[in-house]
């Protein structure tokens, strides 16, 4: 599996992890925090897939930047959820570790593509 495939796979796994964690949240958060977290996390693999399918460096870069921003948003929301005791500190730290791995991979891809575009 190539680097992009691994990134998509890890982003997909993170989205599933976030979905599972949000199932523990209070029902009154269904249209608030739960919806926001799920939307942000779904955006990460979806934008990786969409950008990659366009087969143009600038468009792919744009989608990776959206995925990176969505992931940052999801990390904040999960931290907020932990502070509200919707998830445990252990669950949050496990989520955060996985999110940071995806974040670093996204950032690496963003830098690589940016450098390629700048050389063109």
C-alpha positions as CSV (number, residue, x, y, z in Angstrom):
1,X,0.0,0.0,0.0
2,X,1.4,3.4,-0.9
3,X,1.7,6.4,1.4
4,X,-1.6,7.9,0.3
5,X,-3.4,4.6,0.9
6,X,-2.0,4.3,4.4
7,X,-3.0,7.9,5.1
8,X,-6.6,7.3,3.9
9,X,-6.7,4.0,5.9
10,X,-5.5,5.7,9.1
11,X,-7.9,8.7,8.6
12,X,-10.8,6.2,8.1
13,X,-9.9,4.3,11.2
14,X,-9.8,7.6,13.2
15,X,-13.2,8.6,11.8
16,X,-14.6,5.3,13.1
17,X,-12.9,5.7,16.5
18,X,-14.4,9.2,16.8
19,X,-17.9,7.9,15.8
20,X,-17.7,5.2,18.4
21,X,-16.6,7.6,21.1
22,X,-19.4,10.0,20.3
23,X,-21.9,7.2,20.9
24,X,-21.1,7.7,24.6
25,X,-22.0,11.4,24.7
26,X,-25.3,12.6,26.2
27,X,-28.2,12.6,23.8
28,X,-28.7,16.3,24.1
29,X,-25.4,16.7,22.2
30,X,-26.7,14.8,19.2
31,X,-27.3,18.0,17.1
32,X,-24.4,19.9,18.7
33,X,-21.1,18.4,19.6
34,X,-21.8,14.9,18.3
35,X,-22.8,16.3,14.9
36,X,-19.8,18.6,14.8
37,X,-17.2,15.9,15.7
38,X,-18.6,13.4,13.2
39,X,-18.8,16.0,10.4
40,X,-15.2,17.1,11.0
41,X,-13.9,13.5,11.2
42,X,-15.8,12.3,8.1
43,X,-14.3,15.3,6.3
44,X,-10.7,14.0,6.8
45,X,-10.8,10.8,4.7
46,X,-13.4,12.2,2.4
47,X,-11.2,15.1,1.4
48,X,-8.2,12.8,1.0
49,X,-10.1,10.6,-1.3
50,X,-11.7,13.4,-3.3
51,X,-8.4,15.3,-3.7
52,X,-6.5,12.2,-4.8
53,X,-9.2,11.4,-7.3
54,X,-8.8,14.8,-9.0
55,X,-5.3,13.9,-10.1
56,X,-4.1,17.5,-10.0
57,X,-1.5,18.6,-7.5
58,X,-3.0,22.0,-6.7
59,X,-6.5,20.5,-6.2
60,X,-5.1,17.6,-4.1
61,X,-3.2,20.1,-2.0
62,X,-6.4,22.1,-1.4
63,X,-8.3,19.0,-0.2
64,X,-5.4,18.0,2.0
65,X,-5.5,21.4,3.6
66,X,-9.2,21.1,4.2
67,X,-8.6,17.6,5.8
68,X,-5.9,19.1,8.0
69,X,-8.1,21.9,9.2
70,X,-11.0,19.5,9.8
71,X,-8.8,17.3,11.9
72,X,-7.6,20.2,14.0
73,X,-11.3,21.1,14.6
74,X,-12.1,17.5,15.6
75,X,-9.1,17.4,18.0
76,X,-10.4,20.6,19.7
77,X,-13.9,19.1,20.0
78,X,-12.7,15.9,21.5
79,X,-10.6,17.8,24.0
80,X,-13.7,19.8,24.9
81,X,-15.7,16.5,25.3
82,X,-13.0,15.2,27.6
83,X,-13.1,18.3,29.7
84,X,-16.9,17.9,29.9
85,X,-16.3,14.2,31.0
86,X,-18.1,12.8,28.0
87,X,-15.1,10.6,27.4
88,X,-12.3,9.6,29.7
89,X,-8.8,11.0,29.7
90,X,-7.5,7.6,28.5
91,X,-10.0,7.6,25.6
92,X,-9.1,11.2,24.7
93,X,-5.3,10.5,24.8
94,X,-5.8,7.4,22.6
95,X,-7.8,9.4,20.1
96,X,-5.3,12.3,20.2
97,X,-2.4,9.9,19.6
98,X,-4.1,8.6,16.5
99,X,-5.1,12.1,15.4
100,X,-1.6,13.4,15.7
101,X,-0.3,10.5,13.5
102,X,-2.8,11.4,10.8
103,X,-2.0,15.1,11.3
104,X,1.7,14.5,10.8
105,X,1.1,12.4,7.7
106,X,-1.2,15.1,6.3
107,X,1.3,17.9,7.0
108,X,4.1,15.9,5.4
109,X,2.0,15.4,2.2
110,X,1.0,19.1,2.2
111,X,4.7,20.1,2.4
112,X,5.7,17.6,-0.3
113,X,3.0,18.7,-2.7
114,X,3.6,22.4,-2.0
115,X,7.3,22.0,-2.7
116,X,6.5,20.2,-6.0
117,X,4.1,23.0,-7.0
118,X,6.7,25.6,-6.2
119,X,9.3,23.9,-8.4
120,X,7.0,23.8,-11.4
